[in-house]
């Protein structure tokens, strides 16, 4: 849907024609490309954090014991869960497999971090929310294992499914 330029009192269209052409071009960028960027951004944020945890596991355990202090969970369990989620779920988001559930898991982890560990870090967390919410709400797009598997499942004969 292309917006119609708004006439002004001077008779000139707004936005000006060159600006409208740029906007029309931007509006043609497919969702499947945009969501691929969101998936890559999600992967980038969390894979780096997970790899950092693995690079010095003793320091990671110390951080979970002395600084993070996640409620209810023992520090060792919280550290294993965080590293596993950061590495595993971010990889699933990147390839687009179980994408919405994986992004929800990462959003849950970010919520715990925001509420219990680093409440002052909301400027970072809201950026992560911004690209992950599109993944959760709209799915991984055409360039994903979810789409590939879903397409194959839809093409199966009804008798084979039962």
Backbone bond lengths (Angstrom), bond angles and torsions (degrees), N, CA, C in turn:
res aa  C-N    CA-C-N  psi(-1)  N-CA   C-N-CA  omega(-1)  CA-C   N-CA-C  phi
1 X - - - 1.433 - - 1.522 108.26 -
2 X 1.300 116.04 115.90 1.453 121.54 -178.30 1.522 108.77 -95.77
3 X 1.344 117.17 126.98 1.463 118.93 179.08 1.526 110.25 -67.54
4 X 1.316 115.17 142.69 1.458 121.02 177.55 1.512 108.83 -83.11
5 X 1.343 117.41 132.25 1.465 119.17 177.38 1.530 110.76 -57.06
6 X 1.314 116.21 144.34 1.465 122.32 -178.20 1.524 108.96 -91.43
7 X 1.338 116.88 124.08 1.470 117.44 176.97 1.526 110.22 -69.07
8 X 1.307 115.69 144.16 1.467 120.67 177.28 1.517 108.85 -106.64
9 X 1.321 116.03 174.05 1.473 120.30 -178.97 1.524 111.58 -67.23
10 X 1.321 117.28 -20.91 1.465 119.95 179.34 1.519 111.34 -86.87
11 X 1.335 117.30 -2.75 1.449 120.90 -179.23 1.523 113.14 89.54
12 X 1.318 118.81 -12.35 1.460 122.08 178.87 1.522 109.63 -78.69
13 X 1.302 116.11 144.73 1.457 120.56 178.73 1.523 109.89 -77.01
14 X 1.312 115.00 147.50 1.448 120.94 175.35 1.511 108.07 -128.48
15 X 1.291 120.07 128.19 1.454 126.13 1.03 1.526 111.12 -73.72
16 X 1.319 115.54 162.62 1.467 119.03 178.67 1.535 110.55 -57.92
17 X 1.310 116.40 153.43 1.467 122.10 -174.85 1.527 113.83 -51.53
18 X 1.337 120.98 -44.63 1.477 118.83 179.16 1.531 112.58 -62.21
19 X 1.318 115.90 -38.71 1.468 119.82 178.38 1.520 109.38 -67.31
20 X 1.323 117.50 -40.86 1.462 121.01 178.92 1.524 111.42 -62.64
21 X 1.325 117.51 -37.23 1.466 120.94 177.88 1.533 110.71 -64.02
22 X 1.323 116.37 -41.28 1.468 120.29 177.47 1.525 109.85 -63.61
23 X 1.319 117.10 -45.21 1.468 120.85 179.46 1.529 110.77 -62.16
24 X 1.332 116.71 -41.65 1.468 120.17 178.13 1.523 110.96 -61.43
25 X 1.327 116.51 -41.08 1.465 120.88 178.47 1.527 110.66 -64.01
26 X 1.321 116.83 -45.22 1.470 120.40 178.95 1.528 111.32 -63.00
27 X 1.324 116.76 -37.29 1.466 120.48 179.58 1.519 112.36 -66.62
28 X 1.311 118.02 -16.96 1.464 121.88 -179.65 1.527 113.03 -88.47
29 X 1.338 118.05 -5.42 1.469 119.75 178.04 1.525 107.35 -66.14
30 X 1.329 117.53 122.66 1.466 120.50 -176.09 1.531 112.62 -66.10
31 X 1.327 114.47 145.44 1.461 121.10 176.11 1.527 110.55 -55.57
32 X 1.334 116.88 -39.03 1.466 120.31 -176.77 1.523 112.53 -60.68
33 X 1.311 117.49 -29.53 1.470 121.16 176.08 1.528 109.69 -77.25
34 X 1.330 116.93 -44.12 1.470 120.92 -179.05 1.527 111.60 -62.01
35 X 1.322 117.17 -42.43 1.464 119.88 -177.80 1.525 110.74 -71.96
36 X 1.330 116.94 -27.90 1.459 120.53 174.63 1.530 110.38 -63.23
37 X 1.318 116.52 -39.06 1.469 121.22 175.99 1.529 109.86 -64.56
38 X 1.326 117.53 -41.99 1.471 121.00 178.41 1.526 110.99 -63.34
39 X 1.326 116.41 -39.01 1.475 119.49 178.16 1.522 110.63 -66.42
40 X 1.328 117.25 -41.53 1.472 120.49 178.58 1.523 110.73 -65.29
41 X 1.325 117.49 -38.35 1.473 120.79 178.13 1.525 110.84 -64.17
42 X 1.317 116.16 -42.63 1.468 120.54 177.97 1.527 110.30 -60.29
43 X 1.319 115.57 -47.91 1.462 120.50 178.50 1.525 110.68 -57.95
44 X 1.313 116.52 -47.36 1.463 121.77 -176.20 1.530 111.84 -58.60
45 X 1.315 116.77 -45.41 1.471 120.66 -179.01 1.528 110.92 -61.49
46 X 1.329 116.01 -49.65 1.458 119.29 -169.82 1.519 113.65 -85.38
47 X 1.314 118.83 -31.54 1.469 118.97 179.76 1.522 110.13 -65.87
48 X 1.326 117.04 -38.94 1.466 119.43 178.66 1.523 111.27 -63.13
49 X 1.304 116.41 -41.96 1.462 119.94 179.33 1.527 110.98 -65.47
50 X 1.324 117.00 -42.96 1.463 120.41 179.18 1.523 112.32 -64.45
51 X 1.328 116.50 -42.28 1.472 119.59 178.65 1.523 111.63 -65.97
52 X 1.331 115.97 -35.44 1.462 119.82 176.64 1.529 110.73 -62.56
53 X 1.316 116.43 -41.56 1.466 119.88 177.90 1.530 110.55 -60.72
54 X 1.338 116.19 -43.79 1.466 119.85 -178.46 1.518 113.00 -69.15
55 X 1.323 117.25 -28.72 1.467 119.96 -175.40 1.526 112.63 -65.62
56 X 1.328 117.24 -26.71 1.475 120.27 176.13 1.520 107.67 -147.02
57 X 1.314 114.95 83.67 1.457 120.21 -173.55 1.534 112.19 -63.48
58 X 1.330 118.19 -34.99 1.468 120.29 178.25 1.526 110.72 -63.35
59 X 1.322 117.07 -41.67 1.474 120.68 177.13 1.524 109.88 -65.34
60 X 1.326 116.79 -37.97 1.467 120.64 178.31 1.525 110.48 -61.57
61 X 1.319 116.37 -47.13 1.471 119.65 179.32 1.529 110.98 -62.33
62 X 1.326 116.08 -39.57 1.461 119.81 178.00 1.539 110.66 -62.69
63 X 1.324 117.33 -42.56 1.464 120.31 177.98 1.533 111.02 -61.10
64 X 1.314 116.86 -44.07 1.462 119.66 -179.48 1.526 111.66 -67.38
65 X 1.337 116.77 -31.72 1.467 120.00 178.14 1.523 112.01 -76.22
66 X 1.346 116.66 -44.92 1.458 120.40 -167.50 1.529 115.06 -100.56
67 X 1.335 117.51 -28.90 1.465 118.58 -175.09 1.522 112.70 -113.19
68 X 1.321 117.96 -50.34 1.463 120.52 -173.09 1.520 112.03 -70.62
69 X 1.313 117.34 -47.01 1.467 123.40 175.86 1.532 112.35 46.62
70 X 1.321 115.82 57.29 1.459 121.33 177.84 1.527 108.36 -64.53
71 X 1.338 117.89 130.11 1.466 119.09 -178.25 1.529 111.81 -68.11
72 X 1.303 115.30 151.93 1.460 126.46 175.18 1.533 112.45 76.27
73 X 1.331 118.07 -51.72 1.463 120.79 -174.99 1.520 111.69 -79.88
74 X 1.338 117.16 138.98 1.464 119.29 171.00 1.533 109.17 -62.93
75 X 1.327 118.71 147.02 1.469 121.26 -176.71 1.523 114.03 -54.11
76 X 1.329 116.93 -39.49 1.469 119.97 -179.04 1.520 110.93 -64.69
77 X 1.319 116.96 -42.27 1.470 121.28 179.21 1.528 109.86 -65.58
78 X 1.330 116.43 -44.98 1.465 120.21 179.13 1.528 111.48 -61.12
79 X 1.326 117.26 -39.41 1.468 121.04 179.73 1.529 110.77 -65.38
80 X 1.334 117.03 -46.09 1.465 120.14 178.21 1.524 110.97 -62.95
81 X 1.321 116.73 -42.83 1.465 120.00 179.30 1.521 111.27 -62.65
82 X 1.324 117.33 -46.43 1.462 120.93 -178.39 1.524 111.01 -62.07
83 X 1.321 117.00 -47.99 1.467 120.11 -179.27 1.529 110.58 -63.21
84 X 1.315 117.09 -43.04 1.467 121.03 179.79 1.518 111.28 -63.08
85 X 1.311 116.63 -43.64 1.467 120.24 -179.77 1.531 111.10 -67.34
86 X 1.320 115.98 -43.64 1.464 118.89 -179.05 1.527 111.68 -62.87
87 X 1.319 116.89 -42.81 1.463 120.38 -179.17 1.528 112.27 -78.02
88 X 1.318 115.91 -46.94 1.460 120.15 -175.22 1.513 114.26 -74.63
89 X 1.316 116.58 -53.84 1.468 119.62 -176.31 1.524 111.86 -67.07
90 X 1.326 117.09 -37.28 1.467 118.13 178.85 1.523 110.83 -65.76
91 X 1.324 117.39 -35.88 1.466 120.78 177.16 1.527 110.95 -66.77
92 X 1.326 116.63 -40.09 1.464 120.01 176.90 1.532 111.10 -63.86
93 X 1.321 116.91 -40.33 1.466 119.84 177.22 1.524 109.97 -62.38
94 X 1.320 117.79 -43.17 1.463 120.79 -178.06 1.526 111.72 -59.86
95 X 1.327 117.49 -46.88 1.463 119.75 -178.61 1.518 112.32 -83.14
96 X 1.323 116.26 -9.35 1.455 119.95 176.73 1.518 113.72 76.47
97 X 1.315 116.84 41.61 1.462 121.15 177.19 1.521 109.13 -117.84
98 X 1.335 116.52 126.99 1.471 121.21 -173.75 1.532 108.68 51.39
99 X 1.301 114.87 43.11 1.460 122.12 -167.04 1.521 113.29 -64.67
100 X 1.309 117.34 -48.46 1.469 119.65 -177.00 1.527 110.84 -65.08
101 X 1.306 117.24 -43.53 1.469 120.93 179.33 1.526 110.09 -64.65
102 X 1.330 116.78 -40.75 1.466 120.75 179.34 1.529 111.01 -64.71
103 X 1.316 116.75 -43.85 1.471 119.87 178.26 1.526 110.40 -64.80
104 X 1.322 117.33 -38.31 1.475 119.99 176.26 1.525 110.92 -62.19
105 X 1.321 117.36 -40.62 1.463 120.68 177.30 1.517 111.56 -60.69
106 X 1.328 116.33 -43.45 1.470 120.07 177.79 1.521 111.16 -66.22
107 X 1.319 117.03 -38.71 1.475 119.52 176.79 1.527 110.89 -64.48
108 X 1.321 117.17 -36.50 1.468 120.37 175.84 1.520 110.96 -62.95
109 X 1.324 116.16 -42.75 1.464 120.01 178.37 1.532 110.47 -64.14
110 X 1.322 116.63 -42.70 1.470 120.58 178.23 1.533 110.07 -62.03
111 X 1.324 116.88 -37.09 1.468 120.12 178.00 1.527 111.46 -62.99
112 X 1.320 116.28 -42.59 1.473 120.09 177.47 1.525 110.00 -62.42
113 X 1.334 116.29 -44.41 1.473 119.85 178.81 1.524 110.19 -61.05
114 X 1.325 116.16 -45.26 1.465 120.85 -177.51 1.527 111.69 -63.36
115 X 1.319 115.98 -44.96 1.466 120.18 -174.10 1.525 112.24 -77.87
116 X 1.337 117.30 -43.48 1.455 119.91 -169.62 1.525 115.58 -106.21
117 X 1.319 118.33 -24.09 1.459 119.47 -170.76 1.528 111.78 -109.20
118 X 1.322 116.96 -58.25 1.461 121.49 -176.42 1.529 111.26 -129.21
119 X 1.325 118.52 72.04 1.469 119.21 -179.02 1.533 113.26 -63.17
120 X 1.312 117.63 -22.99 1.459 120.76 -179.90 1.532 111.75 -80.13
121 X 1.314 118.73 -5.79 1.467 122.21 -177.27 1.527 112.44 -91.47
122 X 1.319 117.05 20.58 1.466 119.49 -177.17 1.531 114.08 -59.56
123 X 1.354 121.22 -29.01 1.476 117.41 177.17 1.534 113.04 -61.07
124 X 1.327 117.55 -36.54 1.467 120.09 175.01 1.522 110.81 -71.02
125 X 1.313 115.74 -46.35 1.456 120.35 -174.81 1.525 112.32 -64.87
126 X 1.318 117.28 -35.64 1.467 118.68 -179.90 1.531 110.64 -69.92
127 X 1.326 117.12 -29.55 1.470 119.70 174.58 1.530 110.32 -67.43
128 X 1.315 116.70 -41.70 1.464 119.80 178.12 1.522 109.77 -63.44
129 X 1.335 116.18 -42.98 1.457 120.65 176.94 1.527 110.46 -58.05
130 X 1.322 116.53 -40.20 1.467 120.84 -175.66 1.515 112.09 -58.99
131 X 1.333 118.74 -42.69 1.461 116.71 179.81 1.521 113.08 -87.69
132 X 1.328 118.28 -25.19 1.466 119.02 179.67 1.527 112.54 -78.27
133 X 1.318 118.14 -27.80 1.465 120.00 -179.02 1.528 110.72 -65.26
134 X 1.330 116.97 -33.30 1.462 119.77 176.31 1.525 111.45 -67.82
135 X 1.318 116.06 -36.67 1.468 119.91 177.74 1.522 109.83 -64.46
136 X 1.317 116.97 -45.03 1.460 121.29 -179.15 1.531 110.66 -65.68
137 X 1.324 116.80 -45.29 1.460 120.51 -174.12 1.523 113.79 -77.19
138 X 1.308 117.64 -36.80 1.468 120.43 -173.38 1.522 113.76 -110.09
139 X 1.326 118.36 -10.20 1.452 120.53 179.57 1.521 112.02 87.25
140 X 1.332 116.19 179.77 1.460 121.16 -170.57 1.529 115.12 -83.30
141 X 1.321 118.22 -9.38 1.455 120.47 -178.67 1.519 112.35 87.37
142 X 1.328 114.89 -178.88 1.461 121.83 -173.57 1.526 113.15 -70.93
143 X 1.313 117.13 -28.83 1.461 120.92 -177.08 1.521 110.17 -92.24
144 X 1.327 115.52 66.26 1.460 120.62 -176.76 1.522 109.60 -151.59
145 X 1.323 115.67 158.68 1.461 119.71 174.32 1.518 111.24 -66.75
146 X 1.333 117.26 -33.57 1.464 120.13 176.79 1.527 110.53 -57.79
147 X 1.331 117.11 -45.32 1.467 120.75 -179.95 1.526 110.68 -66.99
148 X 1.323 116.94 -40.77 1.461 121.25 179.80 1.524 110.72 -63.06
149 X 1.318 116.60 -47.56 1.463 121.46 -179.47 1.525 110.57 -67.94
150 X 1.337 115.88 -42.69 1.463 119.81 178.60 1.519 111.92 -61.25
151 X 1.327 116.83 -41.42 1.461 120.53 177.71 1.516 111.53 -63.62
152 X 1.328 116.69 -41.64 1.461 120.52 178.81 1.525 110.99 -65.53
153 X 1.315 116.82 -38.90 1.471 120.83 179.38 1.529 110.95 -66.29
154 X 1.319 117.69 -37.88 1.464 121.16 179.78 1.532 111.33 -69.86
155 X 1.320 117.64 -28.30 1.471 120.84 -179.24 1.523 112.71 -82.14
156 X 1.325 117.08 -13.77 1.477 119.77 179.78 1.517 109.91 -66.58
157 X 1.325 116.47 141.89 1.473 118.97 175.42 1.524 110.49 -62.64
158 X 1.326 115.91 147.89 1.471 121.58 -176.99 1.519 111.11 -58.88
159 X 1.326 119.04 -36.16 1.459 122.01 -179.10 1.523 111.69 -65.41
160 X 1.331 117.72 -33.18 1.458 120.84 -179.12 1.512 111.85 -71.61
161 X 1.328 117.56 -26.81 1.465 121.53 -179.17 1.509 110.46 -73.56
162 X 1.326 117.64 -37.38 1.469 122.29 -176.72 1.453 110.85 -75.43
